Amino acid sequence: MTGGQPVDGPVSVPAIAQSVRAEGVGRIAVVSDDPAQFEARQFPAGVTFHERRELDYVQRELREIAGVTVLIYAQPCATELRRKRKRGQASEPAEQVMINPLVCEGCGDCSVASNCLSVEPIETPLGRKRRINPSTCNKDMSCLEGFCPSFVTVLGQAKSHYRCPGSVTRSHCRPTCPHRRRPSWSIPELLVTGVGGTGVITVGAIIAMAAHLEGRGVSVLDFTGFAQKFGPVLSYLKLARSPADLHSVRIDTGAADALIGCDMVVSVSEKANACMRAGTRAVVNTAAMPTGEIVRERDASLNIEAKLVALASRIQQDPIPALDANRLAQSLLGDTVYANMLMLGLAWQSGLVPLGLAAIEAAIRLNDVQVDRNLQAFAWGRLAARPNAQLQALMNGSAPSAATLDALIETRAAFLADYQDDRWANRYRRLVQRDAPGRIPAG
């Protein structure tokens, strides 16, 4: 089941095939990432077995057959499997994939071949390229379907290692945040927006549990759309002094008092905009998370700045507390999955969550998933609510550095000399001199 929902009763692929054959279905096909796991003798006669890469072919074949046909796609929910791997409840695959940015030419064929939003664009001094986000990758290897020499497979139980920019020590991961006064109950209706698979619903669950621990009333209504991973997610939270004060669970038009925007695109969507009004307070994540447009169009841009301006105009708040929570989570904690907990910390410190600090931290502990790191992420988010030189240095250190054209040319020439030899670097200089006379002396 998508999302790992429990299934009532024993259900197996052979049992499903036997059942639909008993109901009169003649043509049955089974598609799986591992067809060898099935024994043909357990299935009705005539059932065929196919690799996952043959899915499109099988679908086209079945549509030409008159009458009812059945395709059984046997594969665990990718999001649930990824969640279990992170919790140590499922084994990691023996092979992992990364993209060598020095070889990648940014053609985007890997995105077209895999249709995967974990293959993300990355801006480099040499232009836009692609990378695989290990925080969201399901490791199904579909990106290898394209032909590209920049892909590198790592065999064995290798683990990704991250080198945080700047000087980040263990003591830095437990920052001392300025404690703010307990908030008033002027924000009873809270909207949390984001994309599936990143922990948006967890943010709502943490707030709800914290309210419960304080004896408050709380309701949570989650809209997860058709796709759990990378699909739009909106969580409606209503807070009250007591459960008896709650009479509905949906946020009405223009009724949201606050917005925790974990994704910029979803935060300015029609559905989210309908909940907001002039006076709604917000904090937003400015990270450019991939969308279907990014997969289809190599050079597509999400125009994050324009969306931030539109949101500020809608709610009449300027400036809106905003940060690239994904980049900060990667720099500080080595995984973008903590970005939404950073946003919760930013929202709490900004006065958008009318609950006590002790209750929030207790709820994070009760969630019992990467407790220490989630507490660190929440604390870093609180620290980001006010200007901080240390955080700014981390953000600047992980951003592409600007350079003059002359400096960029010499940097590339030095790289080519190190990569091969001085002759190769001088050849590059001559090419630049030919196309931009007078820019630099020929080597």
N, C-alpha and C positions, 0 to 999 in steps of 0.2 A: 504494500500500500504506500502511496506517495506520502512522505512525511513520517513513515514508520508507525502509522496507526495500527492498533491491535486488530487481528482478524479473528472472528468468532469461528471456532471449530477448526479441525485439521484441513488444510487446503494444500494440495500439491499440483504440480504441472500435469503429471499423468492422470490425476483424478479429474482435473478440469477437462482434459482431452477426452477421457472416457465419458464424461457427463454430456458434453456437447455432441459427441458422436451418437450417444443414446437418444438424443433429441433430434437426430436426423441430419446433422451437418456432415457433408461428405468430404470437403476439403479443409484440412487443418494443418497449419504450419507453426512450428515452434522456432522462435528466434532468441538467441542467448549469446552473451559474451563468452560462454563456455559450453557449447553444445555437447561436448564429450561427457559431461556429467550425467546425461540421460541415457537410459537403456531402452532401445527401441521395443523390446519385448513387453515393456510396461505400458505401451501406447497402443491405440487402435491401429489396425492395418492402414497403410497409406499416409500416415503422418510423416511430414518431412522436417528436417532439422537444419538450421542455418546459422551462420555467424552473424553477429550484429551488423557488420558492414554490408550484409546483403539485405538489410531491412527494406530499402527503397525498392530493390528489385522484386522482393516478395510481395510488397504492397501492390506494385504495378501488375504482377501476375494475378493476384487474387481479385483485383477489381474487374478483370476481364472474364471471370467465371460467373455464370448465371447462378442465382440463388444465394443462399447464406454460406459464407466462408468464415473461418475463425483463425485469427493470428494470435498466438500466445507469446507475449514478450516476457521472458523469464530473466529478470535482473533485479537485484535489490535496489531500493530507492537510493539514489546517489547521495542525496543530502543526509539521509539517515546513516548510510554507511560511513560517510565522512565524519559525522558526529561520533559514531561509535569508535572510529579510529583515534580520534582526539582523546576520547575517554578511556582508551586502552581496552575496549570491548571487542575490537576486531583487529586483525593483523594488517600491517601495512604491506602494500605490494612490493615485490622484490625489484621493481624497476620504477624509476622516476625520470621525469623529463624537465629539462631547462633549455632556455634559448641563449646562445652566445651572442651578446649584443654587438660584438665586433664583426660578426659575420652577417647578422640580420640586416637586410636592406629595406625593411619596412613595407614589403609588398602587400602584406595582409592576407596572403594565400592560406596561412595556417588558420586564420579566423574563418575564412570561407569554407575550408575543408572540415573543420571541427564544429563550426557554429557554436563555439564555446566562449562564454563571457569571462572565463578565467584567463584567456589569452588577451592581455591588456596592452593598449598603446602606452609607450613611455617616451617622453621627450628627452633627447640627448643632444649634445653639441653637434652631432652628425645628422640630426633630423629625427623624425618620429620613427621609432622602431617598435618591436613587440617584446613582451615578457610574459612569463607564466606566474600568476599570483599563487604562491603555495598555500596561502591562507584559505583560498576558496576552491583550489583544484580538487577535482574528484578522482584524479589519477586513472581515468579510463583510457588514456593514450589516444584519444580520437584525434588530437592535434597532429599526430604522426602520419595521418592519412595524406596530408599534403607532402609534396616533395621539397624539402628545404635543408640545405647543409648547415644551417645555424642551429638545428635541434641537436641536443646532446642528451643521450640516455645514460643514467647513472644506475649501475647494477648493484644489488645487495641492499641490505637494510641501512642505506645512507640517510642521514638526517640533515636537513637544511640548517646552515649556520648563518647568522646575521652579525654584521659588525656595525654597531651603533655609531653614527657620526657624533663627533664631539667627545667629551670626557664624561662618560656615564658610569658611575660606580654604584655599588649596592646601596650605599646610603642615599644616593639620589633617587632611588626608586621608592623611597618612603618620605616624600617631601612634607614639610611642615606647612600646612595650609592655614591661612587666617580663618578663624572660626567666625561665622556670621551669626547674627541674631536669629532666633527661631522665627520663621516666616509666618505671616498672617494667612488666614484662610480666604484670601481674595482670589485664589486660582483653583477653583473646584473642578474645572474641566480642562483636561490636558490631552493634546494630540501628539502622538509619536509616529513619525514617518520614516520609512527606510526601504531597503530591499531585502528580499527573502534570503535566508542562509547566512545572515550576518549578525543575528541576535537581537533583532528589533523587538520580537515578542518577549524575549528575556528581559529587556528593559522595562516593559510594562509589568511583567511578573514580579520583578524586584520592587517596583513602586507599590504594587498591590500588596505584596507580602509585608512591606514596611508599614503600610497603612493598617493592615490587620494586626501587626504586632503592637501598634499604638492604640488598638481598640477603635479605630476609625471605620467608617463605611467606605467601601470602594467597589467599583464595577469595572470590568475590562471587556471590551469587545474588539476582537481582532479581525481585520479583513486582509486575507493573504492572497487574494487573486487566484489565477489559474496556475501560476508557477511559484513553487515555494522558493526555489533558488533564483535570485535576481528578479523575481516578480515584485511589483509594488506591494508594500505592506503598510497598513495604517492601523494603529492601536488607539482606541478611544478609551480614555480613563476618566472616570468621574469619582471625585473624592468628596467626602462629607464627614461631619463631626461624628455621625453615628450611622449604622446601616439603615435605620428607619428614615433617614433623610433622603435616601436615594429612591427615585421613582422611575428612572429610565436608564438605558445603557448607551444609547447613541447620542453623539454630539450633534445638536441641531445646527441649522444653517447660521453661520456667524456667531456661534456660541462658544467657540474654543477660547479659553483664557490664555493658554500658553501652547507653544509648539516646540517640541524637541525634534529638530530636523536632522535625522541621521543620513539623509540623502537629499541633495539639492533638487534633483529632477522630480522626485516624488513629492517633495515639499511644496512645489509650485504647480502640481498637477491639479486638474479641475476638481477632483474629489476633495483634496486637501484644502484648496482655496475656498471651497464652499463653506468650510467650517470656520474660516478666519474672518476677522473684521478689523477695522481701525481700532487699535488698542490691544489686540492680541500681542503678547510678548513672545519672543522666539530666541532660540539659539540654533545654529545650523552648522552642519559639516560641509565644507566646500570641496571635499575630495570628488574628483571626476570619476565616478564608478561607471563601468561600461554599460551600454544599452544595446539593444538590437541594431540601432543605427551605426554604432561603432563597429559592429561585426560586419555589417553590409558595406559600409563606406570606409575606405582606408583612412581618409583624411577628415572624417567627420569631427566636429567640435561640439561639446555640450554647452558652451557659452555660459559657464558657471557665474561669471561676474554679472552678466545681463540678468540671469535668473535671480541673483541676490538683490539686484536693484529693483526688480519687479516685486519681489517679496517685501522689501522694505517699503515700497510705495503702497502695497496692499494693506499692510498692518500699521503703517505710519510709525515705524520705529527705525531710527537712524542714529547711530549705527546699530546693526544687529551683531551681537557677539558671535563670531564665526571663526572657525579654524579648520585646517586640513587634518581632521582627526585620524584618517587612515595613515598619513605620512608620520604623524606624531606617534601613533601606536606602533608602527613598524620600527621607528627609531628607538623608542623607549623600551618596548616589550617584545620586539621581534616578530609581531604577528598583527595584521590589520583587524583580526577578529575582536580586538579589545577597543576598537574605535568607538563603538556605541556606548561602552561603559565610560569612556572618556567624555562622551557627550552628556551622559547622565550626571557626571561630576560637574561639568560646566553648567548644566541647567540648575543643579542644586545650589551651587555657589552663587548663581545669578538670581536666586530667589524664585525659581519657577516650580519647585517641588515643595509643597507645604508640609514636609515631614522632617522629623529630627534626624540628625546625623547618625546617632546610635542605631536607630531603626533601619536606616538604609544599609549600614554596614552589617547589621545582623541578618538582613535579608540576603545579602551577597554570600554570607557564610552558609546560610541555610540552603542556598542554591547548590552548594557543594561541588562546583565545577571550577577548577583553577582559581581557588579562593584567593590566594595570595596575589596573583597577578591581577585579578579583577579588582581587588582592593587598591592595588597600586594604580591601575588605570583610572579608577574613580578619583583617587587623590590627585593624580596629574591633571585630570579634567578640572578639578576645583582650582588648582594652581593656575590653570590657563585662563581663568576668569578675570585676571588682572594682569597688566603688563609684567613680563618676567623675562629678564635678559637670558637666563639659562635656556628656557624653552625657545626663545626666539633664535638663539644660536643653533639649537638642534634643528629647527625648521629650516633655517638658511643653509645649514650644512648639508641637508639632504636634498636641497633644490639645485637644479642645474645652474652652474655659475655663468654669469655673463662674461663675455670677452670681446675685445676688439677683433676686427678681421685679421690684422697683422699677427696678433697674439695667437689667434686660433690657427692660422696657417703654420706658424712655427711649432705650435703644439702638435699638430698633425704630422709635420715633417719629422719632429723628434720621435714620434711614435713609429713612423715608417722606418726610421733608421734603426730603432731598437728592434722592430719586428723583423727587418731583413738586413739592410745595410745603408750606408750613406748614398750609394748610387740610386737606390730606390727613392730616398727622400729628395734627392736633387731632381730626379725625374718629375716628382710631384711639384716641386718649386717651379720648374720650367713650364709645366702645364698651366700653373696659375699665372706666371709671367706672360704667357702667350695670350691668355684670356683677359688679363687685367694688367696691361703694360704700365710700368712705373710703380706698381703696388709694392713689390719687393725686388731686391736684386736677385738676378738669376744665380743659382748655385753652380 
